[in-house]
């Protein structure tokens, strides 16, 4: 059985927690490190949440390091209207007691990549891209060492923080510009894909029936997340669980359809700053290093996630 080695760079966040559970519960994933970055909440809060989640599932042997407390250039933007004042409102986790790695997240990322054979580690950023941008600026040689970058962020058609910009990109567009313009393989799992990643009542019932502490946390978390989503958007659907999709792609790329296309980041537009400008005008050239996810097998995604919860509950 092939194991996919990943570094998860995150800002927990309800959907980040689901991504962590999928990574820890799937036998094909070897989670080497968790790093945190300002995003859904302040760095202190998201780092606390990452520690609490990891300790909750007993993953105390995986290093966790705190990263950048602010974007490269811009002022801090967080999302309390989505994730609450703690970043995990509506849930209850014990206070974490395990210490974090004393390295800066950027150094943990670089050290981890360099301590493994080339082309064996996938970077999975599911928050803003500040840590990844600084890592590649500090150690540009990692571009040739990383297998691929699979990120949750952006969107080729629509946005959520603005008409055309997605939250993870617009909170640090300069960092995103750095990451997308390096020549490592990038798969952008953006809003066009993640908006398809919605549970339904039956899936929520299946999760609840597992009746484990972790499944109870998942139900609490997704119920809070969906309640806010419905209030803000006026929808009756369950909320899309964005960050789950990036980890799912690493486990099984066939769960999504992708299209190779050049992608760049708008930095100066009055109305379009943070847009992931994706060029579909003609077939991408062979040297194109970026692709976008377009279509999701949603039943397979939730089957994969529920199987991970079962494994964690054993």
C-alpha contacts under 8 A as a table, 3 or more apart, distances in Angstrom:
res1	aa1	res2	aa2	distance
1	X	28	X	7.04
2	X	28	X	6.15
3	X	27	X	7.42
3	X	28	X	4.53
3	X	29	X	5.35
3	X	30	X	6.05
4	X	28	X	5.95
4	X	29	X	4.86
4	X	30	X	5.76
4	X	120	X	7.55
4	X	121	X	7.30
4	X	122	X	7.57
4	X	250	X	7.33
4	X	251	X	7.23
5	X	29	X	6.08
5	X	30	X	4.65
5	X	31	X	6.00
5	X	32	X	6.50
5	X	120	X	6.47
5	X	121	X	4.98
5	X	122	X	6.25
6	X	29	X	7.18
6	X	30	X	6.30
6	X	31	X	5.22
6	X	32	X	5.92
6	X	33	X	7.46
6	X	121	X	5.41
6	X	122	X	4.77
6	X	123	X	5.75
6	X	124	X	6.61
7	X	31	X	6.22
7	X	32	X	5.64
7	X	33	X	5.06
7	X	34	X	6.05
7	X	35	X	7.62
7	X	109	X	7.27
7	X	121	X	7.30
7	X	122	X	6.55
7	X	123	X	5.14
7	X	124	X	5.95
8	X	31	X	7.39
8	X	33	X	6.41
8	X	34	X	4.94
8	X	35	X	6.30
8	X	123	X	6.52
8	X	124	X	4.93
8	X	125	X	5.89
8	X	126	X	7.42
9	X	34	X	5.86
9	X	35	X	4.63
9	X	36	X	5.65
9	X	37	X	7.20
9	X	123	X	7.64
9	X	124	X	6.14
9	X	125	X	4.50
9	X	126	X	6.11
9	X	127	X	6.80
9	X	131	X	7.85
10	X	16	X	6.53
10	X	34	X	7.36
10	X	35	X	6.21
10	X	36	X	4.98
10	X	37	X	6.19
10	X	125	X	6.13
10	X	126	X	5.15
10	X	127	X	4.98
10	X	128	X	7.89
11	X	16	X	6.73
11	X	36	X	5.53
11	X	37	X	5.57
11	X	38	X	6.27
11	X	39	X	5.65
11	X	40	X	5.82
11	X	41	X	7.13
11	X	43	X	7.72
11	X	46	X	5.18
11	X	47	X	7.39
11	X	50	X	7.72
11	X	126	X	7.39
11	X	127	X	5.55
12	X	15	X	7.25
12	X	16	X	4.88
12	X	17	X	6.05
12	X	40	X	6.76
12	X	41	X	7.84
12	X	46	X	5.11
12	X	47	X	7.65
12	X	49	X	5.98
12	X	50	X	6.12
12	X	87	X	6.37
12	X	88	X	7.22
13	X	16	X	5.14
13	X	17	X	6.41
13	X	40	X	5.94
13	X	41	X	7.74
13	X	46	X	7.19
13	X	49	X	7.87
13	X	83	X	6.03
13	X	87	X	5.08
13	X	88	X	5.72
14	X	17	X	5.27
14	X	18	X	6.77
14	X	83	X	6.71
14	X	87	X	7.24
14	X	88	X	5.78
14	X	221	X	6.03
14	X	222	X	7.18
14	X	225	X	7.02
15	X	18	X	5.06
15	X	19	X	6.40
15	X	241	X	5.41
15	X	242	X	6.26
15	X	243	X	5.42
15	X	244	X	6.49
16	X	19	X	5.01
16	X	20	X	6.26
16	X	126	X	7.17
16	X	243	X	5.58
16	X	244	X	7.05
17	X	20	X	5.07
17	X	21	X	6.29
17	X	50	X	7.79
17	X	53	X	6.84
18	X	21	X	5.08
18	X	22	X	6.25
18	X	218	X	7.37
18	X	241	X	7.90
18	X	243	X	7.43
18	X	244	X	5.89
19	X	22	X	5.13
19	X	23	X	6.20
19	X	243	X	5.73
19	X	244	X	4.30
19	X	245	X	7.64
19	X	246	X	7.85
19	X	247	X	6.23
20	X	23	X	5.11
20	X	24	X	6.12
20	X	54	X	7.95
21	X	24	X	5.18
21	X	25	X	5.86
21	X	305	X	7.99
21	X	308	X	6.94
21	X	309	X	6.96
21	X	312	X	7.81
22	X	25	X	5.23
22	X	26	X	5.88
22	X	244	X	7.22
22	X	247	X	7.11
22	X	248	X	7.62
22	X	304	X	7.82
22	X	305	X	5.69
22	X	308	X	5.53
22	X	309	X	7.37
23	X	26	X	5.68
23	X	29	X	5.83
23	X	30	X	7.60
23	X	31	X	6.55
23	X	247	X	6.51
24	X	27	X	7.86
24	X	29	X	7.09
24	X	30	X	7.74
24	X	31	X	6.80
24	X	59	X	7.95
24	X	308	X	7.49
24	X	312	X	7.49
25	X	307	X	7.63
25	X	308	X	4.07
25	X	309	X	6.25
25	X	310	X	7.83
25	X	311	X	5.51
25	X	312	X	5.33
26	X	29	X	5.77
26	X	304	X	7.92
26	X	307	X	7.61
26	X	308	X	5.17
26	X	311	X	7.54
27	X	30	X	7.77
28	X	251	X	6.43
29	X	251	X	6.87
31	X	34	X	7.72
31	X	62	X	7.39
32	X	62	X	6.30
32	X	63	X	7.41
32	X	112	X	7.63
33	X	62	X	5.67
33	X	63	X	5.12
33	X	64	X	6.04
33	X	108	X	7.82
33	X	109	X	7.79
33	X	112	X	7.86
34	X	50	X	7.90
34	X	62	X	7.35
34	X	63	X	6.34
34	X	64	X	4.78
34	X	65	X	6.62
35	X	64	X	5.58
35	X	65	X	4.93
35	X	66	X	5.83
35	X	67	X	6.58
35	X	105	X	5.41
35	X	108	X	7.92
35	X	109	X	7.80
36	X	43	X	7.04
36	X	46	X	6.74
36	X	47	X	5.80
36	X	50	X	7.55
36	X	64	X	7.79
36	X	65	X	6.48
36	X	66	X	4.96
36	X	67	X	5.40
36	X	68	X	7.67
36	X	105	X	6.95
37	X	43	X	5.77
37	X	46	X	7.44
37	X	47	X	7.83
37	X	66	X	6.72
37	X	67	X	5.14
37	X	68	X	5.28
37	X	69	X	6.44
37	X	70	X	8.00
37	X	127	X	7.02
37	X	128	X	6.93
37	X	130	X	7.19
37	X	131	X	6.70
38	X	41	X	6.17
38	X	42	X	5.10
38	X	43	X	4.45
38	X	46	X	7.14
38	X	67	X	7.81
38	X	68	X	6.33
38	X	69	X	5.23
38	X	70	X	6.00
38	X	71	X	7.68
38	X	76	X	7.84
38	X	78	X	7.67
38	X	127	X	7.96
38	X	128	X	7.28
39	X	42	X	6.47
39	X	43	X	7.44
39	X	46	X	8.00
39	X	76	X	7.94
39	X	77	X	6.78
39	X	78	X	5.28
39	X	79	X	7.31
39	X	127	X	6.25
39	X	128	X	6.11
39	X	168	X	7.28
39	X	171	X	7.33
40	X	46	X	7.42
40	X	78	X	4.89
40	X	79	X	4.85
40	X	80	X	7.05
40	X	83	X	6.82
40	X	87	X	6.27
40	X	127	X	7.80
41	X	45	X	6.10
41	X	46	X	5.94
41	X	78	X	5.01
41	X	79	X	6.28
41	X	80	X	6.86
41	X	83	X	7.93
41	X	85	X	7.56
41	X	86	X	7.09
41	X	87	X	5.57
42	X	45	X	5.36
42	X	46	X	6.26
42	X	69	X	6.91
42	X	78	X	6.93
43	X	46	X	5.31
43	X	47	X	5.92
43	X	66	X	7.28
43	X	67	X	7.53
43	X	68	X	7.19
43	X	69	X	5.13
43	X	70	X	7.99
44	X	47	X	5.29
44	X	48	X	6.14
45	X	48	X	5.08
45	X	49	X	6.21
45	X	86	X	6.27
45	X	87	X	6.87
46	X	49	X	4.91
46	X	50	X	6.11
46	X	86	X	8.00
46	X	87	X	6.63
47	X	50	X	5.06
47	X	51	X	6.21
47	X	65	X	7.89
47	X	66	X	6.16
48	X	51	X	5.23
48	X	52	X	6.14
48	X	96	X	7.35
49	X	52	X	5.01
49	X	53	X	6.07
49	X	87	X	7.52
49	X	88	X	7.30
50	X	53	X	5.21
50	X	54	X	6.14
50	X	64	X	7.80
51	X	54	X	5.30
51	X	55	X	6.03
51	X	64	X	7.18
51	X	96	X	5.90
51	X	98	X	7.49
51	X	100	X	7.61
52	X	55	X	5.23
52	X	56	X	5.90
52	X	93	X	6.46
52	X	94	X	6.69
52	X	95	X	6.24
52	X	96	X	4.79
53	X	56	X	5.02
53	X	57	X	6.61
53	X	93	X	7.43
54	X	57	X	5.50
54	X	58	X	6.28
54	X	59	X	5.14
54	X	60	X	6.68
55	X	58	X	4.83
55	X	59	X	5.68
55	X	60	X	5.84
55	X	96	X	6.42
55	X	98	X	7.38
56	X	59	X	7.68
56	X	93	X	7.11
56	X	94	X	7.26
57	X	214	X	7.49
57	X	312	X	7.11
59	X	62	X	6.11
60	X	63	X	7.72
60	X	98	X	7.23
63	X	100	X	6.78
63	X	101	X	5.86
64	X	100	X	5.33
64	X	101	X	5.60
64	X	105	X	7.94
65	X	100	X	5.85
65	X	101	X	5.07
65	X	102	X	6.78
65	X	103	X	6.35
65	X	104	X	6.05
65	X	105	X	4.80
65	X	108	X	6.97
66	X	100	X	7.90
66	X	103	X	7.89
66	X	104	X	5.93
66	X	105	X	5.18
67	X	104	X	5.53
67	X	105	X	4.37
67	X	106	X	6.40
67	X	131	X	6.25
68	X	71	X	7.20
68	X	105	X	7.70
68	X	130	X	6.66
68	X	131	X	6.17
70	X	74	X	7.85
70	X	75	X	7.10
70	X	76	X	5.68
71	X	74	X	5.61
71	X	75	X	6.73
71	X	76	X	6.46
71	X	130	X	6.04
71	X	171	X	6.98
71	X	172	X	5.31
71	X	175	X	7.71
72	X	130	X	6.61
72	X	172	X	6.71
72	X	174	X	6.89
72	X	175	X	6.66
73	X	172	X	7.45
73	X	174	X	7.27
74	X	171	X	7.40
74	X	172	X	6.64
76	X	171	X	7.15
77	X	171	X	5.96
79	X	82	X	5.49
79	X	83	X	6.24
79	X	84	X	7.43
80	X	83	X	5.12
80	X	84	X	4.26
80	X	85	X	5.31
80	X	86	X	7.80
80	X	87	X	6.85
81	X	84	X	5.81
81	X	228	X	7.83
82	X	225	X	7.02
82	X	228	X	6.57
82	X	229	X	7.41
83	X	86	X	7.21
83	X	87	X	4.61
83	X	88	X	5.73
83	X	89	X	6.13
83	X	225	X	7.09
84	X	87	X	5.24
84	X	88	X	6.46
84	X	89	X	5.06
85	X	88	X	7.80
85	X	89	X	6.77
86	X	89	X	5.74
88	X	91	X	6.08
88	X	221	X	7.35
89	X	221	X	7.77
89	X	224	X	7.38
90	X	220	X	6.33
90	X	221	X	6.18
90	X	224	X	5.57
91	X	217	X	6.42
91	X	220	X	5.74
91	X	221	X	5.73
92	X	217	X	7.32
101	X	104	X	7.95
103	X	106	X	7.99
103	X	107	X	6.11
103	X	108	X	6.10
104	X	107	X	5.34
104	X	108	X	6.38
105	X	108	X	4.99
105	X	109	X	6.11
105	X	131	X	6.93
106	X	109	X	5.20
106	X	110	X	6.30
106	X	131	X	5.65
106	X	132	X	7.14
106	X	134	X	6.68
106	X	135	X	5.11
107	X	110	X	5.05
107	X	111	X	5.87
107	X	135	X	7.22
108	X	111	X	5.12
108	X	112	X	5.90
109	X	112	X	5.31
109	X	113	X	6.24
109	X	135	X	7.07
110	X	113	X	5.29
110	X	114	X	6.20
110	X	135	X	6.41
110	X	139	X	7.02
110	X	142	X	7.12
111	X	114	X	5.21
111	X	115	X	6.07
112	X	115	X	5.20
112	X	116	X	6.72
113	X	116	X	5.71
113	X	117	X	7.99
113	X	118	X	7.85
113	X	121	X	6.60
113	X	142	X	7.01
113	X	145	X	6.98
113	X	146	X	6.95
114	X	117	X	7.44
114	X	118	X	7.80
114	X	142	X	7.49
114	X	145	X	7.50
116	X	120	X	7.02
116	X	121	X	7.61
117	X	120	X	6.01
117	X	145	X	7.80
118	X	121	X	7.63
118	X	144	X	7.57
118	X	145	X	4.52
118	X	146	X	6.55
118	X	147	X	7.33
119	X	122	X	7.96
119	X	144	X	7.64
119	X	145	X	5.25
119	X	146	X	4.99
119	X	147	X	3.90
119	X	148	X	7.69
120	X	145	X	7.87
120	X	146	X	6.75
120	X	147	X	5.48
121	X	145	X	7.96
121	X	146	X	5.54
121	X	147	X	5.38
121	X	148	X	7.34
122	X	146	X	6.15
122	X	147	X	5.32
122	X	148	X	5.01
122	X	149	X	5.71
122	X	150	X	7.13
123	X	146	X	7.31
123	X	147	X	7.99
123	X	148	X	6.47
123	X	149	X	4.79
123	X	150	X	6.29
123	X	151	X	7.79
124	X	149	X	6.03
124	X	150	X	5.05
124	X	151	X	5.39
124	X	152	X	7.84
124	X	246	X	6.88
124	X	247	X	7.11
125	X	128	X	7.46
125	X	129	X	6.82
125	X	132	X	7.70
125	X	149	X	7.70
125	X	150	X	6.91
125	X	151	X	4.91
125	X	152	X	6.53
126	X	151	X	5.71
126	X	152	X	4.78
126	X	153	X	6.95
126	X	168	X	7.67
126	X	243	X	5.80
126	X	246	X	7.37
127	X	152	X	7.18
127	X	153	X	7.46
127	X	168	X	5.31
128	X	131	X	7.92
128	X	167	X	7.94
128	X	168	X	4.44
128	X	169	X	6.09
128	X	171	X	6.51
128	X	172	X	6.25
128	X	175	X	7.95
128	X	176	X	7.77
129	X	132	X	5.37
129	X	133	X	6.10
129	X	168	X	7.31
129	X	169	X	7.29
129	X	172	X	6.78
129	X	175	X	5.48
129	X	176	X	5.61
129	X	179	X	7.34
130	X	133	X	5.23
130	X	134	X	6.26
130	X	172	X	6.64
130	X	175	X	5.16
130	X	176	X	7.55
131	X	134	X	5.26
131	X	135	X	6.08
132	X	135	X	5.05
132	X	136	X	6.29
132	X	175	X	7.70
132	X	179	X	6.91
133	X	136	X	5.35
133	X	137	X	6.25
133	X	175	X	5.14
133	X	176	X	7.17
133	X	178	X	5.76
133	X	179	X	5.54
134	X	137	X	4.98
134	X	138	X	5.97
134	X	175	X	7.79
135	X	138	X	5.16
135	X	139	X	5.91
135	X	140	X	7.57
136	X	139	X	5.11
136	X	140	X	4.64
136	X	141	X	7.53
136	X	142	X	6.53
136	X	143	X	6.98
136	X	179	X	7.76
137	X	140	X	5.53
139	X	142	X	6.05
140	X	143	X	6.02
141	X	144	X	5.88
141	X	145	X	6.92
142	X	145	X	4.77
142	X	146	X	5.99
143	X	146	X	5.69
143	X	182	X	7.12
143	X	183	X	7.00
143	X	184	X	5.59
144	X	184	X	6.98
146	X	149	X	7.58
146	X	184	X	7.23
147	X	184	X	7.72
147	X	185	X	7.43
148	X	184	X	6.17
148	X	185	X	4.86
148	X	186	X	5.97
148	X	187	X	7.85
149	X	184	X	7.12
149	X	185	X	6.10
149	X	186	X	4.73
149	X	187	X	6.31
150	X	186	X	5.84
150	X	187	X	4.80
150	X	188	X	6.26
150	X	189	X	7.12
150	X	246	X	6.10
150	X	247	X	7.98
150	X	249	X	7.82
150	X	250	X	7.37
151	X	186	X	7.54
151	X	187	X	6.40
151	X	188	X	5.41
151	X	189	X	5.88
151	X	246	X	5.99
152	X	168	X	7.81
152	X	188	X	6.31
152	X	189	X	4.83
152	X	190	X	5.69
152	X	242	X	7.08
152	X	243	X	5.90
152	X	245	X	7.45
152	X	246	X	5.66
153	X	166	X	6.37
153	X	167	X	7.34
153	X	168	X	5.41
153	X	169	X	6.14
153	X	188	X	6.57
153	X	189	X	6.20
153	X	190	X	4.80
153	X	191	X	7.02
154	X	159	X	7.26
154	X	165	X	6.54
154	X	166	X	4.90
154	X	167	X	7.62
154	X	168	X	7.06
154	X	169	X	5.99
154	X	188	X	7.08
154	X	189	X	7.46
154	X	190	X	4.72
154	X	191	X	6.37
154	X	275	X	7.07
154	X	276	X	5.57
155	X	158	X	5.81
155	X	159	X	6.33
155	X	164	X	7.72
155	X	165	X	7.33
155	X	166	X	6.61
155	X	188	X	7.90
155	X	189	X	7.72
155	X	190	X	4.40
155	X	191	X	4.92
155	X	192	X	5.69
155	X	275	X	7.78
155	X	276	X	6.24
156	X	190	X	7.38
156	X	191	X	7.96
156	X	192	X	6.89
156	X	276	X	6.28
156	X	277	X	6.57
156	X	278	X	5.61
156	X	292	X	7.84
157	X	164	X	7.02
157	X	192	X	6.74
158	X	163	X	6.21
158	X	164	X	4.88
158	X	165	X	6.99
158	X	166	X	7.81
158	X	191	X	7.17
158	X	192	X	7.14
159	X	162	X	5.57
159	X	163	X	5.07
159	X	164	X	4.14
159	X	165	X	4.29
159	X	166	X	4.60
159	X	167	X	7.84
159	X	191	X	7.08
159	X	275	X	7.81
160	X	163	X	6.52
160	X	164	X	7.26
160	X	165	X	6.28
160	X	166	X	5.08
160	X	167	X	6.50
161	X	164	X	7.83
161	X	165	X	5.80
161	X	166	X	5.39
161	X	167	X	5.22
161	X	170	X	7.45
162	X	165	X	5.08
162	X	166	X	6.97
162	X	272	X	7.89
163	X	272	X	7.85
164	X	272	X	6.22
164	X	274	X	7.68
164	X	275	X	5.46
164	X	276	X	7.96
165	X	169	X	6.93
165	X	170	X	6.05
165	X	272	X	6.88
165	X	273	X	7.01
165	X	274	X	5.06
165	X	275	X	4.48
165	X	276	X	7.01
166	X	169	X	5.67
166	X	170	X	6.12
166	X	191	X	7.38
166	X	274	X	7.19
166	X	275	X	7.26
167	X	170	X	5.29
167	X	171	X	6.08
168	X	171	X	5.80
168	X	172	X	7.28
169	X	172	X	5.72
169	X	173	X	5.27
169	X	176	X	6.06
169	X	274	X	5.62
169	X	275	X	7.58
169	X	276	X	7.85
170	X	173	X	5.09
170	X	273	X	6.88
170	X	274	X	4.29
170	X	275	X	7.43
171	X	274	X	7.88
172	X	175	X	5.45
172	X	176	X	6.48
172	X	274	X	7.89
173	X	176	X	4.89
173	X	177	X	6.04
173	X	265	X	6.80
173	X	266	X	7.56
173	X	267	X	6.39
173	X	273	X	7.50
173	X	274	X	5.23
174	X	177	X	4.99
174	X	178	X	6.42
174	X	267	X	6.93
175	X	178	X	5.17
175	X	179	X	6.34
176	X	179	X	5.11
176	X	180	X	6.02
176	X	265	X	6.80
177	X	180	X	5.39
177	X	181	X	6.09
177	X	264	X	6.69
177	X	265	X	5.31
178	X	181	X	5.40
178	X	182	X	6.57
179	X	182	X	5.62
180	X	183	X	7.77
180	X	186	X	7.39
180	X	263	X	7.11
180	X	264	X	6.46
180	X	265	X	7.68
180	X	290	X	7.83
181	X	264	X	7.21
183	X	289	X	6.17
184	X	289	X	6.46
185	X	289	X	4.84
185	X	290	X	5.97
186	X	289	X	6.23
186	X	290	X	4.77
186	X	291	X	6.34
187	X	290	X	5.97
187	X	291	X	4.98
187	X	292	X	5.66
187	X	293	X	7.04
188	X	290	X	7.46
188	X	291	X	6.19
188	X	292	X	4.76
188	X	293	X	6.25
189	X	193	X	6.27
189	X	194	X	6.98
189	X	245	X	7.07
189	X	246	X	6.12
189	X	292	X	6.18
189	X	293	X	5.24
190	X	193	X	5.62
190	X	194	X	6.09
190	X	292	X	7.36
190	X	293	X	6.98
191	X	194	X	4.83
191	X	195	X	5.55
191	X	242	X	7.47
192	X	195	X	5.92
192	X	196	X	7.47
192	X	293	X	7.76
192	X	294	X	6.32
193	X	196	X	5.68
193	X	197	X	7.35
193	X	293	X	5.95
193	X	294	X	5.23
193	X	295	X	5.81
193	X	296	X	6.32
194	X	197	X	5.10
194	X	240	X	6.37
194	X	241	X	6.83
194	X	242	X	4.86
194	X	243	X	7.85
194	X	245	X	6.53
194	X	296	X	7.99
195	X	198	X	6.97
195	X	240	X	5.24
195	X	241	X	7.73
195	X	242	X	7.10
196	X	240	X	6.72
196	X	295	X	7.79
196	X	296	X	6.51
196	X	298	X	6.80
197	X	240	X	5.06
197	X	241	X	5.77
197	X	242	X	6.80
197	X	245	X	7.36
197	X	296	X	7.36
197	X	298	X	5.79
197	X	301	X	7.65
198	X	237	X	7.76
198	X	238	X	5.84
198	X	239	X	5.92
198	X	240	X	4.43
198	X	241	X	6.26
198	X	298	X	7.41
199	X	202	X	7.99
199	X	203	X	5.75
199	X	204	X	6.70
199	X	238	X	6.11
199	X	239	X	7.62
199	X	240	X	7.41
199	X	302	X	7.19
200	X	203	X	5.31
200	X	204	X	6.27
200	X	237	X	7.62
200	X	238	X	6.32
201	X	204	X	5.10
201	X	205	X	6.14
202	X	205	X	5.03
202	X	206	X	6.23
203	X	206	X	5.01
203	X	207	X	6.30
203	X	302	X	7.35
204	X	207	X	5.13
204	X	208	X	6.16
204	X	219	X	6.95
205	X	208	X	5.00
205	X	209	X	6.10
206	X	209	X	5.20
206	X	210	X	6.78
206	X	306	X	7.92
207	X	210	X	5.51
207	X	211	X	7.67
207	X	215	X	5.87
207	X	216	X	7.99
207	X	218	X	7.74
207	X	219	X	7.13
207	X	306	X	6.58
208	X	211	X	5.70
208	X	215	X	6.10
208	X	216	X	6.38
208	X	219	X	6.47
210	X	215	X	6.26
210	X	310	X	7.14
211	X	215	X	6.12
211	X	216	X	6.46
212	X	215	X	5.15
212	X	216	X	6.10
212	X	313	X	6.01
213	X	216	X	5.12
213	X	217	X	6.24
213	X	313	X	7.74
214	X	217	X	5.04
214	X	218	X	6.26
214	X	309	X	7.17
214	X	312	X	7.67
214	X	313	X	6.84
215	X	218	X	4.93
215	X	219	X	6.25
215	X	309	X	6.69
215	X	313	X	7.99
216	X	219	X	5.15
216	X	220	X	6.21
217	X	220	X	5.09
217	X	221	X	5.96
218	X	221	X	5.05
218	X	222	X	5.99
219	X	222	X	5.33
219	X	223	X	5.88
220	X	223	X	5.29
220	X	224	X	6.22
221	X	224	X	5.34
221	X	225	X	6.14
222	X	225	X	4.86
222	X	226	X	5.86
222	X	239	X	7.73
223	X	226	X	5.14
223	X	227	X	6.04
224	X	227	X	5.23
224	X	228	X	6.44
225	X	228	X	5.50
225	X	229	X	6.23
225	X	239	X	6.68
226	X	229	X	4.86
226	X	230	X	6.07
226	X	238	X	5.39
226	X	239	X	4.71
227	X	230	X	5.29
227	X	231	X	6.30
228	X	231	X	5.08
228	X	232	X	6.14
229	X	232	X	5.27
229	X	233	X	5.93
229	X	234	X	7.79
229	X	235	X	7.56
229	X	238	X	7.88
229	X	239	X	5.92
230	X	233	X	5.27
230	X	234	X	5.06
230	X	235	X	4.94
230	X	236	X	6.10
230	X	237	X	7.37
230	X	238	X	7.76
230	X	239	X	7.58
231	X	234	X	5.61
231	X	235	X	7.66
241	X	244	X	6.03
241	X	245	X	7.57
242	X	245	X	5.92
242	X	246	X	7.92
243	X	246	X	5.82
243	X	247	X	7.38
244	X	247	X	5.75
244	X	248	X	6.30
245	X	248	X	4.92
245	X	249	X	6.16
245	X	301	X	7.68
246	X	249	X	5.27
246	X	250	X	6.71
247	X	250	X	5.26
247	X	251	X	6.49
248	X	251	X	5.13
248	X	252	X	6.18
248	X	253	X	7.52
248	X	255	X	7.60
248	X	301	X	6.85
248	X	304	X	7.81
249	X	252	X	5.19
249	X	253	X	4.56
249	X	254	X	7.59
249	X	255	X	6.59
249	X	256	X	6.98
250	X	253	X	6.02
252	X	255	X	5.83
253	X	256	X	5.94
254	X	257	X	6.91
255	X	296	X	6.06
255	X	297	X	5.35
255	X	300	X	6.95
255	X	301	X	7.18
256	X	293	X	6.35
256	X	294	X	6.98
256	X	295	X	5.42
256	X	296	X	4.63
256	X	297	X	6.27
257	X	293	X	5.81
257	X	294	X	5.57
257	X	295	X	5.04
257	X	296	X	6.72
258	X	291	X	6.42
258	X	292	X	5.38
258	X	293	X	4.25
258	X	294	X	5.49
258	X	295	X	7.29
259	X	291	X	5.41
259	X	292	X	5.42
259	X	293	X	6.54
259	X	294	X	7.11
260	X	283	X	7.82
260	X	284	X	5.99
260	X	288	X	7.16
260	X	289	X	7.80
260	X	290	X	6.00
260	X	291	X	3.97
260	X	292	X	6.36
261	X	278	X	6.44
261	X	279	X	5.84
261	X	280	X	6.05
261	X	283	X	7.39
261	X	284	X	5.23
261	X	288	X	6.78
261	X	290	X	5.95
261	X	291	X	5.34
261	X	292	X	7.10
262	X	278	X	5.81
262	X	279	X	5.51
262	X	280	X	7.79
262	X	284	X	6.93
262	X	288	X	6.25
262	X	289	X	7.50
262	X	290	X	5.84
262	X	291	X	7.28
263	X	276	X	6.25
263	X	277	X	5.47
263	X	278	X	4.52
263	X	279	X	6.53
263	X	290	X	6.50
263	X	291	X	7.89
264	X	276	X	5.71
264	X	277	X	5.25
264	X	278	X	6.77
265	X	273	X	7.86
265	X	274	X	6.05
265	X	275	X	5.73
265	X	276	X	4.87
265	X	277	X	5.96
266	X	269	X	6.48
266	X	272	X	6.57
266	X	273	X	5.12
266	X	274	X	5.35
266	X	275	X	5.30
266	X	276	X	6.71
266	X	277	X	6.88
267	X	272	X	7.94
267	X	273	X	5.00
267	X	274	X	6.14
268	X	272	X	7.54
268	X	273	X	5.64
269	X	272	X	4.66
269	X	273	X	4.87
270	X	273	X	6.50
272	X	275	X	5.58
279	X	282	X	7.76
280	X	283	X	7.07
280	X	284	X	7.77
284	X	288	X	6.17
285	X	288	X	5.46
293	X	296	X	7.99
297	X	300	X	5.52
297	X	301	X	6.40
298	X	301	X	4.99
298	X	302	X	6.49
299	X	302	X	5.41
299	X	303	X	6.17
300	X	303	X	4.99
300	X	304	X	6.07
301	X	304	X	5.18
301	X	305	X	6.27
302	X	305	X	4.85
302	X	306	X	5.98
303	X	306	X	5.24
303	X	307	X	6.14
304	X	307	X	5.23
304	X	308	X	6.38
305	X	308	X	5.08
305	X	309	X	6.37
306	X	309	X	4.99
306	X	310	X	6.24
307	X	310	X	5.05
307	X	311	X	6.28
308	X	311	X	5.04
308	X	312	X	6.20
309	X	312	X	5.07
309	X	313	X	6.04
310	X	313	X	5.07
310	X	314	X	6.55
311	X	314	X	5.53
